Amino acid sequence: MINIKESRHPIVDYRPIRPSDLEVLEKIHGELFPIRYESEFFHSVVNGRGIVSWGAVDRARPMSQNDELIGFVTARVVIAKESEIEDLIRFESPKSDETLVYILTLGVVESYRNVGVASSLIREVIKYASTITTCRAVYLHVISYNNPAILLYKRMSFQCVRKLDSFYFIDGHHYDAYLFIYYVNGGRTRCSPMLELVALLLTHAKSGLKSVARILWRKEDKKVPKWPRNREAGCLLPTIQNKITTK
């Protein structure tokens, strides 16, 4: 593991990720993330195949290590109208060439955290997105329990616009995610800020109602069978409770 004590005054520099970074990039991903990425992903990153990337290095480290990755960010450009956030983007014209930049992974080795590396990497992505005249926003997902990352994105003026229930499936467990957006080049939400706030409140209220419904459902399950038999047809029919969905 890289130890920042080797360099009490790091000189952090940022550069594109190269094929020579492949082994270190795979190692850091494996140490930082619970999700395992396919080998094809890493080869696409280091060779720039559909993915743009930036790496952070500490020039104050010994010569043999001063070009080794201590952090990274990977992203790709997507067509706005084909993305999952198409409904959140206001299009100024019927043009179909408007794009977005989606942040795939962002990570900093533990000993270099809290010195501004992650925020600088994000700024590189924002700067890149701003140079694409068709780009309207940078967006990403963050797992619900990653509070440091959530606070970082909020500090950098990303807007939390949606909660996604059971978005991640890791080691046999489902985890919620939050969707964050940073608008660029005049991009903006379809709603006014007030309507956007109302939409978020309604989303949380809906989640609360679903929780109440699940509790009531469990109580009702003790009183009546979930699938009562239809005596005439001889088949199974759902009760009213079973018609409640919890997406």
ZAMARGU-4260 file (C-alpha; in steps of 0.2 Angstrom, whole numbers, plus 5000, padded with zeros to 4 digits):
<rodrens>
0) 5000/5000/5000 | 5006/5017/4996 | 5011/5027/5011 | 5010/5046/5011 | 5023/5047/5024
5) 5036/5044/5011 | 5031/5061/5004 | 5026/5073/5018 | 5023/5086/5005 | 5015/5078/4990
10) 5016/5086/4973 | 5000/5079/4965 | 5000/5080/4946 | 4986/5074/4934 | 4988/5065/4918
15) 4979/5053/4906 | 4979/5034/4911 | 4991/5024/4900 | 4993/5006/4895 | 5008/5005/4908
20) 4995/5009/4922 | 4985/4993/4919 | 4992/4982/4933 | 4991/4996/4946 | 4974/5002/4940
25) 4967/4984/4943 | 4975/4983/4960 | 4968/4999/4966 | 4950/4995/4960 | 4951/4978/4968
30) 4956/4986/4985 | 4943/5001/4984 | 4927/4994/4977 | 4916/4979/4982 | 4911/4977/4964
35) 4923/4967/4953 | 4926/4974/4935 | 4929/4963/4920 | 4947/4963/4912 | 4939/4971/4896
40) 4934/4987/4907 | 4952/4990/4912 | 4959/4987/4894 | 4946/5000/4888 | 4952/5012/4901
45) 4971/5011/4898 | 4968/5011/4879 | 4955/5025/4878 | 4942/5014/4870 | 4926/5023/4873
50) 4932/5029/4890 | 4941/5044/4895 | 4952/5044/4911 | 4963/5054/4922 | 4976/5048/4934
55) 4984/5057/4949 | 5002/5054/4953 | 5014/5061/4967 | 5029/5069/4959 | 5037/5071/4976
60) 5039/5052/4978 | 5055/5043/4974 | 5059/5042/4955 | 5054/5024/4953 | 5036/5028/4960
65) 5033/5046/4955 | 5023/5041/4940 | 5013/5028/4949 | 4994/5030/4951 | 4988/5036/4968
70) 4970/5040/4961 | 4960/5040/4946 | 4943/5044/4938 | 4935/5036/4923 | 4920/5042/4912
75) 4912/5040/4896 | 4901/5051/4884 | 4883/5045/4882 | 4869/5051/4871 | 4857/5062/4882
80) 4841/5055/4874 | 4847/5037/4876 | 4852/5039/4894 | 4843/5035/4910 | 4842/5053/4915
85) 4834/5059/4899 | 4818/5064/4908 | 4829/5076/4919 | 4837/5086/4905 | 4828/5100/4897
90) 4832/5100/4878 | 4833/5117/4870 | 4830/5110/4852 | 4824/5094/4844 | 4842/5090/4840
95) 4848/5072/4845 | 4866/5076/4846 | 4866/5082/4864 | 4877/5072/4876 | 4881/5069/4894
100) 4897/5063/4903 | 4894/5048/4915 | 4907/5045/4929 | 4911/5027/4930 | 4923/5025/4944
105) 4932/5037/4955 | 4945/5032/4968 | 4960/5038/4978 | 4971/5027/4989 | 4968/5028/5007
110) 4984/5037/5012 | 4981/5051/5000 | 4963/5055/5004 | 4957/5072/5012 | 4971/5082/5002
115) 4960/5087/4988 | 4964/5073/4975 | 4946/5067/4972 | 4939/5084/4970 | 4953/5089/4958
120) 4949/5073/4948 | 4931/5078/4947 | 4935/5095/4941 | 4945/5087/4927 | 4929/5078/4921
125) 4919/5094/4923 | 4932/5104/4913 | 4932/5091/4900 | 4913/5090/4899 | 4912/5109/4897
130) 4923/5108/4882 | 4911/5097/4873 | 4898/5110/4866 | 4884/5096/4865 | 4887/5091/4883
135) 4873/5096/4895 | 4878/5088/4912 | 4890/5076/4921 | 4881/5063/4931 | 4885/5048/4942
140) 4878/5035/4955 | 4884/5033/4973 | 4880/5019/4985 | 4868/5026/4999 | 4880/5022/5013
145) 4895/5031/5006 | 4893/5047/5016 | 4910/5054/5012 | 4907/5053/4993 | 4890/5060/4995
150) 4896/5075/5005 | 4910/5078/4992 | 4898/5079/4978 | 4887/5091/4987 | 4901/5102/4991
155) 4905/5102/4973 | 4888/5108/4968 | 4881/5092/4961 | 4863/5090/4964 | 4855/5074/4971
160) 4840/5072/4960 | 4834/5054/4963 | 4835/5039/4975 | 4836/5022/4966 | 4830/5008/4977
165) 4840/4992/4976 | 4851/4999/4963 | 4867/4989/4968 | 4867/4970/4971 | 4883/4966/4980
170) 4888/4949/4989 | 4870/4944/4989 | 4863/4960/4996 | 4854/4975/4988 | 4859/4993/4991
175) 4851/5009/4987 | 4860/5022/4976 | 4858/5041/4974 | 4859/5050/4957 | 4869/5066/4956
180) 4870/5078/4942 | 4881/5093/4938 | 4874/5104/4924 | 4886/5112/4911 | 4885/5122/4895
185) 4868/5129/4900 | 4860/5112/4904 | 4847/5112/4917 | 4833/5101/4924 | 4816/5100/4916
190) 4808/5107/4932 | 4810/5123/4941 | 4821/5122/4957 | 4804/5122/4968 | 4796/5109/4957
195) 4812/5099/4958 | 4812/5100/4977 | 4793/5095/4978 | 4797/5080/4966 | 4811/5074/4978
200) 4799/5076/4993 | 4786/5066/4985 | 4799/5052/4981 | 4804/5051/4999 | 4785/5051/5004
205) 4781/5037/4992 | 4796/5027/4999 | 4788/5030/5017 | 4771/5024/5011 | 4779/5009/5003
210) 4787/5005/5020 | 4770/5007/5029 | 4762/4996/5016 | 4775/4982/5018 | 4772/4982/5037
215) 4754/4981/5035 | 4756/4968/5023 | 4766/4957/5035 | 4753/4959/5048 | 4739/4954/5036
220) 4749/4939/5031 | 4746/4932/5048 | 4727/4934/5047 | 4723/4927/5029 | 4732/4916/5016
225) 4742/4926/5003 | 4735/4915/4989 | 4717/4909/4993 | 4710/4896/4982 | 4696/4900/4971
230) 4684/4886/4974 | 4675/4888/4957 | 4690/4888/4946 | 4702/4878/4957 | 4716/4891/4954
235) 4726/4903/4964 | 4721/4921/4965 | 4729/4936/4973 | 4721/4945/4987 | 4720/4964/4987
240) 4736/4965/4998 | 4746/4955/4985 | 4742/4968/4971 | 4753/4981/4980 | 4769/4982/4971
245) 4785/4989/4979 | 4797/4994/4965
</rodrens>
